[in-house]
Amino acid sequence: MIKILLVTNETLGEGEDIFLASLLQDDFNVKIYDVSQDIPSDCANFDIFLFRNAWPERIYDRKIKRLVNIAIKNNIIIYNSLQQRSKSFSLKSYLYYLNDNFNNVIPTYKTLAEFPENKPILIKPQNGGSSYGVKIFANKNEIHRKLNNYIIQEYIPFVKEQSYFFIDKKFCYALETIAPGMDNRWELREFAPTRKMLQIAKSFMEWNDMPYGIDRIDFGVTSEGLMLLMEIESDRSYLSFEELSQNTLDNFINSLKHSLKKVLASAKTHP
């Protein structure tokens, strides 16, 4: 049976990955590894490292890199794939490129000097996640610090946020917040996107060009209905299983199982 090391942070994953392991157990031999613990001595014996809620990156980055090196040395599949366009940029700096080359992106600036006068401004750490370190100011003149390690964006009071989930570039499901505001970010509901919504989400997923794995594309939606990209979460995104219908969850898990088996079979055929 295929052996999977499921890499997570059980505290931040809030049980999601324990539940995921239980759903995979019939088809795979799954061992859960919590990144707050020492790296398992037998980790070189696995077929796949399935990286899930193993964050925050600012704390566990070195340990994740050690696991990646072990995987590469021992020909272990890394899932999600590391072959993705956003990873050719440093941390979240791909947002600068997307801002310059795509529509539907939150206006993003490389320097404070470029930012317009008298517009509200949002800054977030390059290595942040889940709203860590996000700060909002009425205008750029209120900021009295260096922003070398921050993303600088126009602050837009979105009426809701949306996330689109894909496996191996195929759409699986979409979720949106029930009410506006950062305090309500994780009160979600499943919804059926329109063809135009899905086309916008797919354009960023296709740009990222990850050959296999789970893409989550996050947007803020304005009061006029305009979707603006917040981030591409294609490393260790939270999947919000608790918000899914049973049918959606079953389809997602079946797609994930198929993907894991296909990737390993392909690696054995083309070593």
SETORDREN-871859 format. One line per 8 residues: number of its first residue (from 1); for each residue z, y, x of N, C-alpha, C, O, CB. Coordinates in steps of 0.1 Angstrom, whole numbers, plus 5000, padded with zeros to 4 digits. Glycine has a CB too. Layout:
N
NUM> Z/Y/X/Z/Y/X/Z/Y/X/Z/Y/X/Z/Y/X; ... $
END
This chain:
271
1> 5000/4988/5008/5000/5000/5000/5000/5013/5009/5007/5013/5019/5012/5000/4990; 4993/5023/5005/4992/5035/5012/5005/5042/5013/5013/5043/5003/4982/5045/5005; 5009/5046/5025/5022/5052/5028/5021/5067/5029/5013/5072/5037/5028/5046/5041; 5028/5074/5020/5028/5088/5020/5042/5094/5023/5052/5090/5018/5024/5093/5005; 5042/5104/5033/5054/5111/5035/5053/5124/5028/5044/5133/5031/5056/5114/5051; 5061/5126/5017/5060/5138/5009/5070/5148/5015/5082/5146/5014/5063/5135/4994; 5064/5159/5020/5072/5169/5027/5076/5180/5018/5067/5187/5012/5065/5174/5040; 5089/5183/5016/5093/5193/5006/5106/5200/5010/5112/5196/5020/5095/5186/4992 $
9> 5110/5209/5003/5123/5215/5003/5129/5213/4989/5126/5220/4980/5123/5231/5007; 5138/5203/4988/5142/5199/4975/5150/5210/4968/5150/5211/4955/5151/5187/4976; 5156/5219/4975/5163/5230/4969/5154/5240/4962/5156/5243/4950/5172/5238/4979; 5143/5244/4969/5134/5254/4963/5124/5247/4954/5119/5253/4945/5126/5261/4974; 5121/5234/4956/5112/5227/4947/5118/5224/4934/5111/5220/4925/5108/5214/4954; 5131/5225/4932/5138/5224/4920/5135/5210/4913/5134/5210/4901/5135/5235/4910; 5134/5200/4921/5132/5187/4916/5117/5183/4913/5114/5172/4909/5140/5185/4903; 5108/5193/4914/5094/5190/4911/5088/5179/4919/5081/5170/4914/5086/5203/4913 $
17> 5092/5179/4932/5086/5169/4941/5092/5155/4940/5086/5145/4942/5086/5173/4955; 5105/5155/4936/5111/5142/4933/5104/5136/4920/5101/5124/4920/5126/5143/4930; 5101/5144/4911/5094/5140/4899/5080/5135/4903/5075/5125/4898/5093/5151/4888; 5073/5143/4911/5060/5139/4916/5060/5126/4923/5051/5118/4920/5054/5150/4925; 5070/5124/4931/5071/5111/4938/5072/5099/4928/5066/5089/4931/5083/5111/4948; 5079/5101/4918/5081/5091/4908/5068/5088/4901/5065/5076/4897/5092/5095/4898; 5059/5098/4899/5047/5096/4892/5036/5089/4902/5027/5083/4897/5041/5109/4887; 5038/5091/4915/5029/5085/4924/5033/5071/4929/5025/5063/4934/5028/5093/4936 $
25> 5045/5067/4926/5051/5055/4931/5044/5042/4928/5044/5032/4936/5066/5054/4927; 5038/5041/4916/5031/5029/4912/5018/5026/4921/5014/5015/4923/5026/5030/4898; 5013/5037/4927/5000/5035/4934/5002/5037/4949/4994/5033/4957/4990/5045/4930; 5014/5043/4953/5016/5046/4967/5031/5043/4971/5039/5043/4963/5013/5061/4971; 5033/5040/4984/5046/5039/4989/5050/5053/4994/5046/5058/5004/5047/5029/5001; 5059/5060/4986/5062/5074/4989/5076/5075/4994/5086/5070/4988/5060/5082/4976; 5077/5083/5005/5090/5086/5011/5091/5102/5011/5082/5108/5015/5092/5081/5025; 5102/5107/5005/5105/5121/5005/5112/5126/5018/5122/5120/5022/5113/5125/4992 $
33> 5106/5136/5024/5113/5142/5035/5116/5157/5032/5107/5164/5029/5104/5141/5048; 5129/5160/5033/5133/5174/5031/5133/5182/5044/5139/5177/5054/5147/5175/5024; 5126/5193/5045/5124/5200/5058/5137/5206/5063/5137/5210/5074/5113/5211/5056; 5147/5206/5055/5160/5211/5060/5167/5201/5069/5177/5204/5076/5169/5215/5048; 5162/5188/5069/5167/5177/5077/5159/5175/5089/5148/5181/5091/5168/5164/5068; 5164/5166/5098/5156/5163/5110/5143/5155/5106/5143/5148/5096/5165/5154/5120; 5133/5157/5114/5120/5150/5112/5123/5135/5113/5129/5130/5123/5109/5154/5121; 5118/5127/5104/5121/5112/5104/5115/5106/5117/5104/5109/5121/5115/5105/5092 $
41> 5122/5096/5122/5118/5090/5134/5105/5081/5132/5098/5078/5141/5129/5081/5140; 5103/5077/5120/5092/5068/5117/5080/5075/5111/5071/5069/5105/5097/5057/5107; 5080/5088/5112/5069/5096/5105/5055/5093/5110/5045/5095/5103/5072/5111/5106; 5054/5088/5122/5041/5084/5128/5035/5072/5121/5023/5069/5123/5041/5082/5143; 5042/5065/5113/5038/5053/5106/5032/5055/5092/5029/5045/5086/5049/5043/5105; 5030/5067/5088/5025/5070/5075/5010/5072/5075/5004/5076/5086/5032/5082/5069; 5003/5071/5064/4989/5073/5063/4986/5087/5059/4976/5093/5064/4983/5064/5052; 4995/5093/5051/4992/5107/5046/5005/5115/5047/5016/5110/5043/4987/5107/5032 $
49> 5004/5127/5052/5015/5137/5050/5011/5146/5038/5002/5154/5039/5017/5145/5063; 5019/5145/5027/5016/5153/5016/5026/5165/5016/5037/5163/5012/5017/5145/5002; 5021/5177/5020/5029/5188/5021/5030/5195/5007/5020/5199/5001/5023/5199/5031; 5042/5196/5002/5044/5202/4989/5053/5214/4990/5048/5224/4996/5051/5191/4979; 5064/5215/4983/5072/5227/4983/5080/5229/4996/5092/5231/4996/5081/5228/4971; 5073/5228/5007/5080/5229/5020/5079/5243/5025/5071/5246/5034/5073/5219/5031; 5087/5251/5020/5088/5266/5024/5102/5270/5022/5110/5263/5016/5078/5274/5015; 5106/5282/5026/5098/5293/5030/5092/5292/5045/5099/5286/5053/5105/5306/5029 $
57> 5080/5297/5047/5074/5295/5059/5081/5302/5071/5082/5297/5082/5060/5301/5059; 5088/5313/5068/5095/5321/5078/5106/5313/5084/5111/5315/5095/5100/5334/5073; 5111/5303/5077/5122/5294/5082/5118/5281/5087/5123/5277/5098/5132/5291/5070; 5108/5275/5081/5104/5261/5085/5090/5260/5092/5085/5249/5093/5104/5253/5073; 5085/5272/5096/5072/5272/5102/5071/5262/5115/5061/5255/5116/5068/5286/5106; 5081/5263/5123/5080/5255/5136/5081/5240/5132/5074/5232/5138/5092/5258/5145; 5089/5236/5122/5090/5222/5119/5077/5217/5112/5072/5206/5115/5102/5220/5109; 5071/5226/5104/5058/5222/5098/5047/5220/5109/5039/5211/5108/5053/5233/5088 $
65> 5047/5229/5119/5037/5228/5130/5040/5215/5137/5030/5209/5142/5038/5240/5139; 5052/5211/5139/5055/5198/5146/5049/5187/5139/5044/5177/5144/5070/5197/5149; 5051/5187/5125/5046/5176/5117/5031/5176/5118/5025/5165/5118/5051/5178/5103; 5024/5187/5117/5010/5188/5118/5005/5182/5131/4995/5175/5132/5005/5203/5117; 5012/5185/5142/5008/5180/5155/5010/5165/5156/5001/5158/5161/5016/5186/5166; 5021/5160/5150/5022/5145/5149/5011/5139/5141/5006/5128/5145/5036/5142/5142; 5007/5145/5130/4996/5140/5122/4983/5139/5129/4976/5129/5129/4995/5148/5109; 4980/5150/5136/4968/5151/5144/4968/5140/5155/4958/5133/5157/4966/5165/5150 $
73> 4979/5139/5162/4980/5129/5173/4978/5115/5168/4973/5106/5175/4993/5131/5180; 4983/5112/5156/4983/5098/5151/4972/5096/5140/4973/5085/5133/4997/5095/5146; 4963/5105/5138/4952/5103/5129/4957/5101/5114/4952/5093/5107/4943/5091/5132; 4968/5109/5111/4974/5109/5098/4967/5120/5089/4965/5131/5094/4989/5111/5098; 4963/5117/5077/4957/5127/5068/4968/5138/5065/4979/5135/5061/4952/5120/5055; 4963/5150/5066/4972/5162/5062/4966/5167/5049/4955/5170/5047/4971/5173/5073; 4975/5167/5039/4972/5171/5025/4981/5181/5020/4993/5178/5019/4971/5158/5016; 4977/5193/5017/4963/5198/5016/4956/5199/5030/4962/5199/5040/4963/5212/5010 $
81> 4943/5199/5029/4935/5200/5041/4938/5213/5048/4940/5223/5042/4920/5199/5038; 4938/5213/5061/4939/5225/5069/4926/5232/5070/4925/5244/5074/4945/5222/5083; 4915/5226/5066/4902/5232/5067/4899/5241/5055/4893/5236/5045/4891/5221/5068; 4904/5253/5055/4902/5262/5045/4900/5276/5050/4906/5280/5061/4914/5262/5035; 4891/5284/5044/4887/5297/5050/4899/5307/5051/4899/5314/5061/4876/5303/5042; 4908/5306/5042/4919/5316/5043/4927/5314/5055/4934/5323/5060/4928/5315/5030; 4927/5301/5061/4935/5298/5073/4928/5303/5085/4934/5303/5096/4937/5283/5074; 4916/5308/5084/4910/5314/5096/4915/5328/5099/4911/5335/5109/4894/5314/5095 $
89> 4923/5333/5089/4929/5346/5090/4944/5344/5093/4950/5334/5090/4927/5355/5077; 4950/5354/5099/4965/5354/5101/4973/5356/5088/4972/5366/5082/4969/5364/5112; 4980/5346/5084/4989/5347/5073/4981/5352/5060/4972/5346/5056/5001/5356/5076; 4986/5363/5055/4979/5368/5043/4968/5379/5045/4964/5385/5036/4990/5374/5033; 4964/5380/5058/4954/5390/5061/4940/5387/5055/4932/5396/5055/4953/5392/5076; 4938/5375/5050/4925/5373/5043/4924/5382/5031/4912/5385/5026/4925/5358/5038; 4935/5388/5026/4934/5397/5015/4926/5410/5018/4919/5416/5010/4948/5401/5010; 4927/5414/5031/4919/5425/5035/4904/5422/5034/4896/5430/5029/4922/5429/5050 $
97> 4900/5410/5039/4886/5406/5038/4881/5406/5023/4871/5411/5020/4884/5393/5045; 4889/5399/5015/4885/5398/5001/4885/5411/4994/4876/5414/4986/4895/5389/4994; 4894/5420/4997/4893/5434/4992/4880/5441/4995/4875/5448/4987/4905/5442/4997; 4875/5439/5007/4863/5445/5012/4850/5439/5006/4840/5445/5006/4863/5446/5027; 4851/5426/5002/4839/5418/4999/4838/5413/4985/4828/5407/4981/4838/5407/5009; 4849/5414/4978/4849/5409/4964/4854/5419/4954/4861/5429/4958/4859/5396/4963; 4850/5418/4942/4856/5425/4931/4869/5417/4927/4871/5406/4932/4846/5427/4919; 4876/5422/4917/4888/5415/4912/4898/5412/4922/4904/5401/4922/4883/5402/4905 $
105> 4901/5422/4931/4912/5420/4941/4921/5433/4939/4916/5444/4938/4907/5419/4955; 4934/5431/4940/4943/5442/4940/4939/5451/4952/4938/5446/4964/4958/5438/4941; 4937/5464/4951/4934/5473/4962/4943/5471/4973/4956/5473/4972/4933/5487/4957; 4938/5468/4985/4946/5464/4997/4942/5472/5009/4930/5474/5011/4945/5449/5000; 4952/5477/5016/4949/5486/5027/4955/5481/5040/4966/5476/5040/4954/5501/5024; 4948/5484/5051/4952/5479/5064/4963/5488/5070/4972/5483/5078/4941/5478/5074; 4962/5501/5067/4972/5510/5072/4977/5519/5061/4971/5521/5051/4966/5518/5084; 4989/5525/5063/4995/5534/5054/4986/5547/5053/4986/5553/5043/5009/5538/5058 $
113> 4980/5551/5064/4972/5563/5065/4960/5562/5055/4956/5572/5049/4967/5566/5079; 4955/5550/5053/4944/5548/5044/4947/5548/5030/4939/5551/5021/4937/5534/5047; 4960/5546/5027/4964/5545/5013/4963/5559/5006/4967/5569/5012/4979/5540/5012; 4958/5559/4993/4957/5572/4986/4970/5580/4984/4981/5573/4983/4950/5570/4973; 4969/5593/4984/4981/5601/4981/4985/5599/4966/4976/5597/4957/4978/5616/4984; 4998/5600/4963/5003/5601/4950/5000/5589/4941/4998/5590/4929/4998/5613/4943; 4998/5577/4947/4997/5564/4940/5009/5555/4943/5013/5555/4955/4983/5557/4943; 5014/5548/4933/5025/5539/4937/5020/5528/4946/5009/5523/4945/5031/5533/4924 $
121> 5029/5523/4955/5025/5514/4965/5035/5502/4965/5047/5504/4963/5026/5522/4979; 5029/5491/4968/5037/5478/4969/5035/5473/4983/5023/5472/4988/5033/5468/4959; 5045/5469/4990/5044/5462/5003/5051/5448/5002/5061/5446/4995/5051/5471/5014; 5045/5439/5009/5051/5425/5009/5049/5419/5023/5039/5422/5029/5044/5416/4998; 5059/5411/5028/5058/5406/5041/5046/5396/5043/5042/5389/5033/5070/5399/5045; 5040/5396/5054/5029/5387/5057/5033/5372/5055/5025/5364/5051/5023/5389/5071; 5046/5369/5059/5051/5356/5058/5060/5354/5046/5068/5344/5046/5058/5352/5071; 5058/5362/5036/5067/5361/5024/5062/5351/5014/5052/5345/5016/5069/5374/5018 $
129> 5069/5350/5004/5066/5341/4993/5075/5342/4981/5087/5345/4984/5065/5326/4998; 5071/5339/4969/5079/5340/4957/5087/5353/4956/5099/5354/4953/5089/5328/4958; 5079/5364/4959/5085/5378/4958/5095/5382/4969/5101/5392/4968/5091/5380/4944; 5096/5373/4979/5105/5377/4990/5101/5389/4997/5089/5390/5001/5107/5365/5000; 5110/5399/4998/5107/5411/5006/5097/5421/4999/5094/5431/5005/5101/5407/5019; 5093/5419/4987/5084/5428/4980/5092/5441/4976/5103/5440/4971/5078/5421/4967; 5086/5452/4980/5092/5465/4976/5082/5474/4970/5070/5474/4974/5099/5471/4989; 5086/5482/4961/5077/5492/4954/5082/5506/4956/5094/5509/4955/5076/5488/4939 $
137> 5073/5515/4959/5076/5529/4961/5067/5538/4952/5056/5534/4949/5074/5533/4976; 5072/5550/4949/5064/5559/4940/5052/5564/4947/5042/5566/4941/5073/5570/4936; 5053/5566/4960/5041/5570/4968/5044/5567/4983/5055/5563/4986/5038/5585/4967; 5034/5568/4991/5036/5563/5005/5045/5572/5013/5050/5568/5024/5022/5563/5012; 5048/5585/5009/5056/5593/5016/5071/5589/5015/5079/5594/5023/5055/5607/5010; 5074/5580/5006/5088/5574/5006/5090/5563/5016/5102/5559/5018/5090/5569/4992; 5080/5559/5023/5081/5548/5032/5084/5553/5046/5076/5561/5052/5069/5539/5032; 5095/5549/5052/5099/5554/5066/5101/5542/5075/5112/5540/5080/5111/5564/5065 $
145> 5091/5534/5076/5093/5522/5085/5079/5518/5089/5069/5521/5084/5100/5510/5077; 5078/5510/5100/5066/5504/5105/5062/5493/5096/5071/5485/5091/5067/5500/5119; 5049/5491/5093/5045/5481/5083/5035/5471/5090/5026/5466/5084/5038/5487/5071; 5038/5468/5103/5029/5460/5111/5028/5446/5105/5017/5439/5106/5034/5459/5125; 5039/5441/5099/5039/5427/5094/5039/5427/5079/5044/5417/5073/5051/5420/5099; 5033/5437/5072/5033/5438/5058/5019/5439/5053/5010/5445/5059/5042/5450/5053; 5017/5434/5041/5005/5437/5033/5007/5450/5025/5018/5451/5018/5000/5425/5024; 4998/5459/5025/4999/5472/5017/4990/5472/5006/4978/5471/5008/4997/5484/5027 $
153> 4995/5473/4994/4987/5473/4982/4991/5484/4972/5002/5489/4972/4988/5459/4975; 4981/5487/4963/4984/5496/4952/4993/5488/4942/4990/5477/4939/4971/5501/4945; 5004/5495/4938/5012/5488/4928/5006/5490/4914/5003/5501/4910/5027/5494/4928; 5004/5479/4907/4998/5479/4894/5008/5472/4884/5011/5460/4887/4984/5473/4894; 5012/5478/4874/5022/5472/4864/5014/5462/4855/5011/5466/4844/5029/5482/4856; 5012/5450/4860/5005/5440/4852/5012/5436/4839/5024/5436/4839/5002/5428/4861; 5004/5433/4829/5010/5429/4816/5013/5414/4817/5022/5409/4809/5001/5432/4805; 5007/5406/4826/5010/5392/4828/5003/5387/4841/4995/5394/4847/5004/5384/4816 $
161> 5008/5376/4845/5002/5369/4857/4996/5356/4852/5001/5350/4843/5013/5367/4868; 4985/5352/4859/4979/5339/4856/4977/5331/4869/4975/5337/4880/4965/5341/4849; 4978/5318/4868/4975/5309/4879/4965/5298/4874/4967/5292/4864/4988/5302/4884; 4955/5296/4883/4945/5286/4880/4946/5275/4891/4946/5277/4903/4931/5292/4880; 4947/5262/4886/4949/5251/4895/4937/5242/4896/4930/5239/4886/4961/5243/4890; 4933/5238/4908/4921/5230/4911/4925/5218/4920/4934/5220/4929/4910/5238/4917; 4919/5207/4919/4920/5196/4928/4906/5193/4933/4897/5190/4925/4928/5183/4922; 4904/5193/4946/4891/5190/4952/4880/5198/4945/4869/5194/4942/4888/5175/4951 $
169> 4883/5211/4943/4874/5221/4937/4871/5219/4922/4862/5226/4917/4861/5221/4945; 4878/5210/4915/4876/5208/4901/4888/5214/4894/4900/5211/4897/4875/5193/4898; 4885/5222/4883/4896/5228/4875/4905/5218/4868/4900/5209/4862/4890/5238/4865; 4918/5220/4869/4927/5211/4862/4935/5218/4851/4935/5213/4839/4937/5206/4872; 4941/5230/4853/4948/5237/4843/4951/5251/4847/4949/5255/4858/4961/5230/4839; 4955/5259/4837/4958/5273/4839/4971/5276/4832/4974/5271/4821/4947/5283/4835; 4979/5285/4838/4992/5289/4833/4993/5305/4833/4987/5311/4842/5004/5283/4841; 5000/5310/4824/5002/5325/4824/5016/5328/4820/5023/5321/4813/4992/5332/4815 $
177> 5021/5340/4824/5034/5344/4821/5035/5348/4806/5025/5353/4801/5039/5356/4830; 5047/5346/4800/5049/5350/4786/5052/5364/4784/5048/5370/4774/5060/5341/4780; 5058/5371/4794/5062/5385/4793/5060/5392/4807/5061/5385/4817/5077/5386/4789; 5057/5405/4807/5055/5412/4820/5068/5413/4828/5079/5412/4822/5049/5425/4817; 5066/5416/4841/5078/5419/4849/5081/5408/4859/5080/5396/4855/5090/5423/4841; 5086/5412/4871/5090/5402/4881/5101/5392/4876/5101/5381/4881/5094/5409/4894; 5110/5397/4868/5121/5389/4863/5116/5377/4854/5123/5368/4852/5131/5397/4856; 5103/5378/4849/5098/5368/4840/5087/5360/4846/5079/5354/4839/5093/5375/4827 $
185> 5086/5360/4860/5074/5354/4866/5073/5339/4864/5062/5334/4864/5075/5357/4881; 5084/5332/4861/5084/5318/4860/5086/5313/4846/5089/5301/4843/5095/5312/4869; 5085/5322/4836/5084/5318/4822/5070/5318/4818/5063/5328/4815/5092/5329/4813; 5065/5305/4818/5050/5303/4818/5046/5295/4805/5054/5288/4799/5045/5296/4830; 5033/5296/4802/5028/5287/4792/5014/5283/4796/5007/5290/4804/5027/5294/4778; 5010/5271/4792/4996/5267/4795/4986/5274/4786/4990/5277/4774/4995/5251/4793; 4975/5277/4791/4965/5284/4782/4951/5279/4786/4948/5274/4797/4966/5299/4783; 4941/5281/4777/4927/5277/4780/4920/5290/4784/4917/5299/4775/4921/5271/4767 $
193> 4916/5291/4796/4908/5303/4800/4894/5304/4794/4888/5294/4791/4908/5304/4816; 4889/5316/4793/4876/5318/4789/4866/5314/4800/4871/5312/4812/4873/5333/4784; 4854/5313/4797/4844/5310/4808/4844/5321/4819/4842/5317/4830/4830/5308/4801; 4845/5333/4814/4845/5344/4824/4857/5344/4833/4856/5345/4845/4844/5358/4817; 4869/5341/4827/4881/5340/4835/4880/5329/4845/4883/5331/4857/4893/5337/4826; 4875/5317/4841/4874/5306/4850/4864/5309/4861/4865/5304/4872/4870/5293/4842; 4853/5316/4858/4843/5319/4868/4849/5328/4879/4846/5326/4890/4831/5326/4861; 4857/5337/4875/4864/5346/4885/4873/5338/4894/4873/5339/4906/4872/5357/4878 $
201> 4881/5329/4888/4890/5321/4896/4882/5312/4905/4886/5310/4916/4899/5313/4886; 4872/5306/4900/4864/5297/4908/4857/5304/4920/4856/5298/4930/4853/5290/4899; 4854/5316/4918/4847/5324/4929/4856/5324/4941/4852/5324/4953/4843/5338/4925; 4869/5326/4939/4879/5327/4951/4882/5313/4956/4883/5311/4968/4892/5334/4946; 4883/5303/4947/4885/5289/4951/4873/5284/4960/4875/5278/4970/4886/5280/4939; 4861/5288/4955/4849/5284/4963/4848/5291/4976/4844/5285/4986/4836/5286/4955; 4852/5304/4977/4852/5311/4990/4862/5304/4999/4859/5302/5011/4857/5325/4988; 4874/5300/4995/4883/5293/5003/4878/5280/5009/4881/5277/5020/4896/5290/4996 $
209> 4870/5273/5002/4862/5262/5006/4870/5251/5013/4867/5246/5024/4852/5267/5017; 4881/5247/5006/4890/5237/5011/4884/5223/5006/4882/5221/4994/4904/5238/5005; 4881/5214/5015/4873/5202/5012/4881/5193/5003/4875/5186/4995/4870/5195/5024; 4894/5192/5004/4903/5184/4995/4917/5190/4994/4921/5196/5004/4903/5169/5000; 4923/5188/4983/4936/5193/4981/4938/5202/4968/4928/5203/4960/4941/5201/4993; 4949/5208/4967/4953/5215/4955/4952/5230/4958/4959/5236/4966/4967/5212/4950; 4943/5237/4951/4942/5252/4952/4949/5258/4940/4948/5253/4928/4927/5256/4952; 4957/5268/4942/4962/5276/4931/4958/5291/4934/4961/5297/4944/4978/5275/4930 $
217> 4951/5296/4924/4946/5310/4925/4954/5319/4916/4953/5317/4904/4930/5311/4923; 4961/5329/4921/4970/5337/4913/4964/5351/4911/4959/5357/4920/4983/5338/4920; 4965/5356/4898/4960/5369/4894/4971/5376/4886/4979/5371/4880/4948/5367/4885; 4970/5390/4888/4977/5399/4878/4966/5403/4868/4955/5405/4872/4984/5410/4886; 4971/5405/4856/4961/5410/4845/4966/5423/4840/4978/5425/4836/4961/5399/4834; 4957/5433/4840/4961/5446/4835/4961/5447/4820/4956/5438/4813/4951/5457/4841; 4965/5458/4815/4965/5460/4800/4951/5461/4795/4949/5459/4783/4973/5473/4797; 4941/5464/4803/4927/5463/4799/4921/5450/4800/4909/5448/4796/4919/5473/4807 $
225> 4929/5440/4805/4924/5426/4806/4917/5423/4819/4911/5413/4820/4914/5423/4795; 4918/5432/4829/4911/5430/4842/4920/5421/4850/4932/5423/4852/4909/5444/4849; 4914/5410/4856/4920/5401/4865/4919/5406/4879/4908/5408/4884/4914/5387/4863; 4930/5407/4886/4930/5411/4900/4937/5401/4908/4949/5397/4906/4936/5425/4902; 4931/5396/4919/4936/5385/4927/4949/5390/4934/4950/5401/4940/4926/5381/4938; 4960/5382/4933/4972/5384/4940/4972/5376/4953/4974/5382/4964/4984/5380/4931; 4970/5363/4952/4970/5355/4964/4962/5342/4961/4961/5338/4949/4984/5352/4968; 4958/5335/4972/4953/5322/4971/4964/5313/4977/4968/5314/4989/4940/5320/4979 $
233> 4970/5304/4969/4981/5296/4973/4975/5282/4975/4975/5274/4965/4993/5296/4962; 4971/5279/4987/4965/5266/4990/4972/5258/5001/4966/5249/5007/4950/5268/4993; 4985/5261/5003/4992/5253/5012/5003/5244/5005/5002/5232/5005/4999/5262/5022; 5013/5251/4999/5024/5243/4993/5028/5250/4980/5040/5254/4978/5036/5242/5003; 5019/5251/4971/5021/5258/4959/5030/5250/4949/5028/5238/4947/5008/5262/4952; 5038/5258/4942/5046/5252/4931/5037/5249/4919/5028/5257/4916/5058/5262/4926; 5038/5238/4912/5029/5233/4902/5033/5235/4888/5025/5234/4879/5025/5219/4905; 5046/5238/4886/5051/5241/4872/5049/5230/4862/5044/5232/4851/5045/5254/4867 $
241> 5052/5217/4867/5050/5206/4858/5057/5207/4845/5052/5202/4834/5054/5193/4865; 5068/5214/4845/5076/5214/4832/5070/5222/4821/5074/5221/4810/5090/5221/4836; 5059/5230/4825/5052/5238/4815/5040/5231/4809/5033/5236/4800/5048/5251/4821; 5037/5219/4814/5024/5212/4810/5026/5203/4799/5036/5197/4797/5019/5205/4822; 5015/5202/4791/5015/5191/4781/5014/5178/4788/5010/5177/4799/5003/5193/4771; 5018/5167/4781/5017/5154/4787/5003/5150/4791/5001/5144/4801/5023/5143/4777; 4993/5154/4782/4979/5151/4785/4975/5158/4798/4968/5152/4806/4970/5154/4773; 4978/5171/4799/4974/5178/4811/4981/5172/4824/4974/5171/4834/4978/5193/4810 $
249> 4994/5169/4823/5001/5163/4834/4995/5150/4838/4992/5147/4850/5016/5161/4831; 4992/5141/4828/4986/5128/4831/4972/5130/4838/4969/5123/4848/4984/5120/4819; 4964/5139/4833/4951/5141/4840/4952/5147/4854/4945/5143/4863/4943/5151/4831; 4962/5156/4856/4964/5161/4869/4968/5150/4879/4963/5149/4890/4975/5172/4869; 4978/5142/4875/4983/5132/4884/4972/5122/4887/4971/5117/4898/4995/5125/4877; 4964/5118/4877/4953/5109/4879/4943/5115/4889/4937/5108/4898/4946/5105/4866; 4940/5128/4888/4931/5134/4897/4937/5135/4911/4929/5133/4921/4928/5149/4892; 4950/5137/4912/4956/5137/4925/4956/5123/4932/4953/5122/4944/4971/5142/4924 $
257> 4959/5113/4924/4958/5099/4930/4944/5096/4935/4943/5091/4946/4963/5089/4919; 4934/5100/4927/4920/5097/4930/4917/5104/4943/4911/5099/4952/4911/5101/4919; 4921/5117/4944/4919/5125/4956/4925/5119/4969/4919/5118/4979/4924/5139/4954; 4938/5115/4968/4945/5109/4979/4938/5097/4984/4936/5095/4996/4959/5106/4975; 4934/5088/4975/4928/5075/4978/4914/5078/4984/4910/5072/4994/4926/5066/4966; 4907/5087/4979/4893/5091/4983/4893/5096/4998/4885/5093/5006/4886/5101/4974; 4903/5105/5000/4904/5112/5013/4907/5101/5024/4901/5101/5035/4915/5123/5013; 4916/5092/5021/4920/5082/5031/4908/5072/5033/4906/5068/5044/4933/5074/5026 $
265> 4902/5068/5022/4890/5059/5024/4879/5066/5032/4873/5059/5040/4884/5056/5010; 4877/5079/5030/4867/5086/5037/4870/5086/5052/4862/5085/5061/4865/5100/5032; 4883/5089/5055/4888/5089/5069/4886/5076/5076/4883/5076/5088/4902/5094/5070; 4888/5065/5069/4886/5052/5075/4871/5049/5077/4868/5042/5087/4893/5041/5066; 4863/5054/5068/4849/5051/5069/4842/5060/5080/4833/5056/5087/4842/5054/5056; 4848/5072/5082/4843/5082/5092/4854/5086/5101/4858/5098/5100/4836/5094/5085; 4859/5078/5110/4871/5081/5118/4867/5093/5128/4876/5097/5135/4875/5069/5126 $
END
